[in-house]
Amino acid sequence: MKSKLYLLLAFVFVMASCATRESEGPLAADVILKTAQKQARKKGKNVFIMWHASWCGWCHRMDSLMNDEDVKQYFDDSFIIEHMVVKENEKNKYLENPGAAELLATYNGDKAGIPFWVVLDKKGNLIADSFMRPEGVGLDEPGQNTGCPARQDEVDYWIKVLKTTTDISDEGLVKIAAKFLKK
């Protein structure tokens, strides 16, 4: 009987927590970032953050491709993946993560369009972003936003980023490239 009571109390606590969380709105960008970095350090992974919006077709495509059953495990094994909502229309402003637009601007993605993504190491240092730049140009220089890679040059850049920020095998990288190039 005690175990049923404990289960019931645990259920009530979880439901109350969820209800409170919903009424408070989306998490703040700094909370998402700190939590992701903590998980990354604990699990020995890098952090992948994607800024997106509910109306953005390319954002949905990126999510869909990264979650495709043939390649999802590669991403899950390599990254702590987080999303931040920005650039919503007036009707959906409530979906935006507080501070996400400002964080996007710190990575120079505020004028790039979405999706925009970054890869951070376990300590939070920027190690890659969705800006495709000429060879030899540093991360502090602007580039062309690849967003959701679809063209051959964008997918080549995406694979280069994955090759330098993950331990994904060559076989896995080939599978990922094929998914992103498929129309």
KAMO-V286401 format. One record per helix or strand. SS is the DSSP state (2 for helix, 1 for strand). FROM is the first residue (numbers start at 1). LEN is the number of residues. Records with the same first field share a line. If there is no record, write none. Layout:
BEGIN
SS: FROM-LEN + FROM-LEN
END
This chain:
BEGIN
2: 2-23 + 29-15 + 57-10 + 72-7 + 90-6 + 100-7 + 152-14 + 170-12
1: 46-7 + 79-7 + 116-5 + 126-4 + 131-2 + 144-2
END
